[in-house]
């Protein structure tokens, strides 16, 4: 299964998440590429949209290869096998993590503009990305949602390799993945248009979603006409 772009992927994913309409849902997009997908899911479920901030920990000199991820609240996930294979020592890990923690803080201020996070306590957190590769970022994101006291955590992605899905499924209450190709090299190969999502686009989608739900106390899935 291939997707035209992230909007197409989000609309198809939303169709598979219709059963969540009756639940008190918060949709959480992983910046940057996961936010356009999450926006379509939030719009379909009539749910609030927020970002869930997680940063990949990339191997020095080969940053595309992630050996782990960190998230808000001090959550950290590390793949020990990739660390060993890549010969990442403790000094490298500390330096990469320090740099990504600074980026987390920058993103929180830029994307939310000082607004508090949408509370997850007692709600179903639907964590959305544009795809999964190793699974470290998705796992960190789901752990952040659990740490923020979400009642249930649903991971929803358009595409992921079968081994990553197998590893992630026991870590969440529900996992929805539209396509699990056996031959998987990168998320972008499953999109016709996988152009980079800008900070400005993320900010605009969050603003647009917030403007569509102006009433206080809104944002529980299934709560609108």
C-alpha positions, 0 to 999 in steps of 0.5 A: 500500500502506497500513500499519495502524501501525509494527508491521504495517509491521515484520512485512510488512518482515520477511517480505521479509527472510527471505533474510537469516536465514542471515547474521550480521545486526544490525538497526539502527532509526532513532529514534524511529519506525524502532525499532518497525519494526526490532523486528519485523524483529529478532524475525523474524530472531532478530537483535540490535537496536540504534539507529543515531543520525542526526538530520535537519538541518532548514531554520530556520523550516521544520524539517519540510524537511530539507536534510541529516542527521548521524550518529554518528562525524561523518557528514554528508550535505547536499542542496545543492539544498535548501540553495540553494532554502531560502537556508540560509547557513553560519551557519544550517548550523553552528547547526542542526548544533550543536543536532542534535549535542547531541541525538545525544549525548543520545539515545546516553546515553538509549537505550543507557544507557552500553552500547556499540554492537552491533559491526557488523564482519563483519556484515550491518547492516540499517538500518530506518526507518518510511519515507523522504522525501528520503533524506538521513537514510537515506543518513547512516544507511547511511554510519554503518553502513559507517563502523562496518565492516559487511560489508554494508549493507541498507536496509529501509523500508516506503515511499519515493518512487521518486526517493529509492529510485533515489538510495539504491540505489547507496549500499547493498548491498541495498535493500528497499522494500515500496511506492514510490508515485508521488504521495508527500507524507509518510511518515505518509500511508501509515499509518493510525496514525502516532502519535509514538513516545516515548523510553520506547517505544524504550528498552522495545523495546531492553530487550525485544529484549536480554532475548530474546537473553541468551546471549553471542555470540548475535545472528548471524542464523539462529543459533537454532532 
